Amino acid sequence: MSEAAGDTRAGGMAVSGAAAGERERSSPTGTVRVRVTDGPLVGPVLRRTVSIVLARADWPLDGLDDALLVCDALSAHAPAHSLSGWVALSVEANEREAELRVGELTCEGAAQLVRDSTLPVAGNVLEGIAERVSVEPMDGEGSQLVLVLSCG
Amino acid sequence: MTPDMEFALEARAENIAIVRHVLGGLGEAYEVPEEKLSDIRLAVTEACANVVVHAYPDGQEGQMEVVASMEGETLTVLVRDWGCGIRPRPDSPGLGLGLSLIAALAESVQLGHGSKEHTEVQMTFALRDPVASTSTHVGAPHGGNAPPGPNGRGE
């Protein structure tokens, strides 16, 4: 499997800081990484992956709802900015916080993905729901979008 | 064959439910009949359970990877691990039904080692034909591995 979206097999989680370390220690599932080819599987697989990881972490229903809105935005727009024809996501959660990493995006793809997720009335879905939104370069080429969600 | 979906996660018992849940996405995306989807989920989760129980003994941590590829009306699913390989295990804690169950549910099953020094179980499923094929067999995809004997891993 690709190193994108936070490989944990060699060298630990691809995040930095004390919060990330705390999340890794307390995550009931560990990091779950998924790659899906652009097509009909993207939406169902992203939604199901995120929902069950967060449910395992005992997230409340309103937090799950918000996370699924994020998934809908990602599955709608991420394929257009994919570097490889894949949508790559890693997700890890504890009972308070979840980190989603969307990888294998083009150099401008992560930033563009955030801009694309703006709805006419509601505003930007990703920035509105996520506690933190950041764009990071990937090893080699491309970019990844890092979203930290909080359930209160 | 180009995969349509790959996912990787820690080989823990509680993570098998994640595999099972995510596989349900096949039903949403491709309108797989519910009965067939149930067979697929059961066979794949059985293979994942084998990884959790047998691949990483003595409390070792390790990864499992599930790769699904769709070609026409055929779904191929690989379950991989980087553990101790498939070998006889007289002290197996299982009932010895796992591989038989997988073989009964899938059109074909192959056991072997892949190029990334991993162990893999490859299962193929016909998505639309409700009549089970009679060509089910268990064999080694890369020419080197006979199926495990009595009480071997995965039974």
Contacts between the chains, C-beta under 8 A, distances in Angstrom:
chain1	res1	chain2	res2	distance
A	1	B	6	5.2
A	1	B	8	4.9
A	1	B	65	5.9
A	2	B	6	8.0
A	8	B	63	7.9
A	9	B	8	7.5
A	9	B	63	5.5
A	28	B	14	6.7
A	29	B	9	6.8
A	29	B	10	7.3
A	29	B	12	7.6
A	29	B	14	7.0
A	29	B	15	5.7
A	29	B	18	6.4
A	30	B	9	6.4
A	30	B	10	3.9
A	30	B	12	7.1
A	30	B	15	7.3
A	31	B	9	7.5
A	31	B	10	7.7
A	32	B	7	6.7
A	32	B	8	7.6
A	32	B	9	4.6
A	32	B	15	7.6
A	32	B	18	6.2
A	33	B	7	6.4
A	33	B	8	4.7
A	33	B	9	7.1
A	34	B	5	7.0
A	34	B	6	7.0
A	34	B	7	4.1
A	34	B	8	7.8
A	34	B	22	7.1
A	35	B	3	7.9
A	35	B	5	7.1
A	35	B	6	4.6
A	35	B	7	7.4
A	36	B	4	6.9
A	36	B	5	5.0
A	36	B	6	8.0
A	37	B	2	7.3
A	37	B	3	7.3
A	37	B	4	5.0
A	37	B	5	7.3
A	39	B	4	7.0
A	39	B	29	7.6
A	40	B	29	3.9
A	40	B	30	6.8
A	41	B	4	5.8
A	41	B	5	5.6
A	41	B	25	5.9
A	41	B	26	7.3
A	41	B	29	4.6
A	43	B	28	7.8
A	43	B	29	7.8
A	44	B	24	7.6
A	44	B	25	3.4
A	44	B	26	7.9
A	44	B	28	4.0
A	44	B	29	5.2
A	45	B	5	5.9
A	45	B	7	7.9
A	45	B	22	5.9
A	45	B	25	4.4
A	45	B	29	7.8
A	47	B	25	7.8
A	48	B	21	5.4
A	48	B	22	4.8
A	48	B	24	6.2
A	48	B	25	5.1
A	49	B	7	7.1
A	49	B	18	7.4
A	49	B	22	5.5
A	51	B	21	7.9
A	52	B	17	7.0
A	52	B	18	5.2
A	52	B	21	4.5
A	52	B	22	7.2
A	53	B	18	6.9
A	56	B	14	7.1
A	56	B	17	7.9
A	56	B	18	7.5
